[in-house]
Amino acid sequence: MSATPFGARLAAAVETRASQVVLGLDPDPRRVPGGAEGARAFCRRAIAAAGPACVAAKIQLATFERFGTAGWEAFERVATAAADAGLLVIADAKRGDVDVTSRAYAEAFLRPPIDALTINPSLGGDAVAPFIEAATAGGRGLFALVRTSNPGAAELQDLPLAGGGLWHEAVARKVAEWGAPSVDASGLSALGAVVGATVPERLAALRELMPHQPLLIPGVGAQGGRPEDLGPAFGGRAAGALVSASRSIIFAERPRRAAEELRAALWTAFEEGEGPVAG
């Protein structure tokens, strides 16, 4: 029996949870003492507190890899805890390399309890292909970096191209092309895109270029992105965009309340921005 496609799984999870909030888990040792075990315990508490208002958890690999072998074990345990709480699990690893290495990365990450992986598509289609093959075979998802939320992103990602348009727009077109074969009955592809909330003026154009891509949107909260600006990202689909928030939730005085407030704000942005379904 073939695996349920990621788009269908994502759409079902958003409908069931009535949430588009992704709980960002990136414990900072300056605020979370105790090494790998401290990070694990902190993340488990965050999942228990805020998880019911979220649809997914995005675990930043670097914050665990810094601890070596103990960090990898802690990551696995946090991922399992998130899955046990009913959350989709996104490994934020931003992997990408030549095809043979990409295949190894895919084998490492695209397996339970992980549901999706962030990837760097800058090496091109042959490097992305092994990720797509593994994801579609296992009902997993991918989120390719297209226009990130950090201030320095504009230095390269907004460069104009000789033929017109911007570099990140060319990446968006490729992501749509590569992801087209995996679009399922939900209208969503297994290959999504990372687009920052810090560039809301680009959301409508990127949604038009990627009508079937679920968007993973970081940058809300501590980085200054606003939920009310994100309506165009959904493309008429409740599961068309997932919004990741980390510090504004996990370090909040009341994490559940912070997550609930973001959930309500995002659902309002979706409903107010809802138009014809993209694509």
Disulfide bonds with the S-S distance in Angstrom:
none
